[in-house]
Amino acid sequence: MKDKPKKLCKLVKKDFLKDDLKEYVKLVNKPQYICDKCGRVANDKKNLCSTEEI
């Protein structure tokens, strides 16, 4: 069974950027969605809390 995708908002608060920058870049390198709460962008809407298509 696959793990549920983590939300970028929570990952960044847990030092995800410092710990795994390459993985973060994979999640945001071709953004299609933006979080209307925090402004983060992602390739997949599953990785954001509240999404709007770009």
C-alpha atoms as one frame of an Amber mdcrd trajectory, in Angstrom:
protein
   0.000   0.000   0.000   1.334   3.444  -0.934   1.886   6.104   1.692  -0.520
   9.022   1.606   1.198  12.056  -0.003   2.403  14.604   2.491   1.310  18.210
   2.257   4.146  20.619   1.448   3.056  23.000   4.202   3.747  20.359   6.849
   6.884  18.993   5.180   8.564  22.403   5.050   7.841  22.991   8.743   9.645
  19.715   9.492  12.894  20.867   7.762  12.083  18.911   4.596  13.921  21.541
   2.517  17.123  21.151   4.514  16.857  17.377   4.780  15.788  16.460   1.229
  16.027  19.368  -1.204  16.170  17.102  -4.279  12.864  15.448  -3.360  11.266
  18.861  -2.764  12.403  20.043  -6.198  10.730  16.987  -7.777   7.438  17.990
  -6.138   7.542  21.618  -7.335   9.584  21.704 -10.567   6.587  21.958 -12.949
   3.869  23.525 -10.819   0.276  23.142 -11.923  -1.368  24.107  -8.613  -1.037
  26.805  -5.974  -2.188  26.693  -2.338  -4.557  29.578  -1.709  -3.661  29.523
   1.996   0.147  29.634   2.013   1.102  30.330  -1.614   3.201  27.213  -2.154
   3.111  25.567  -5.579   3.240  21.898  -6.584   3.010  19.557  -9.545   0.179
  17.573  -7.932  -2.769  19.000  -6.005  -2.440  16.146  -3.487   0.650  17.872
  -2.092  -1.143  21.088  -1.116  -3.727  21.933   1.537  -6.078  24.129  -0.465
  -5.548  24.171  -4.219  -6.274  26.318  -7.206  -5.157  25.358 -10.687  -2.560
  27.737 -12.153
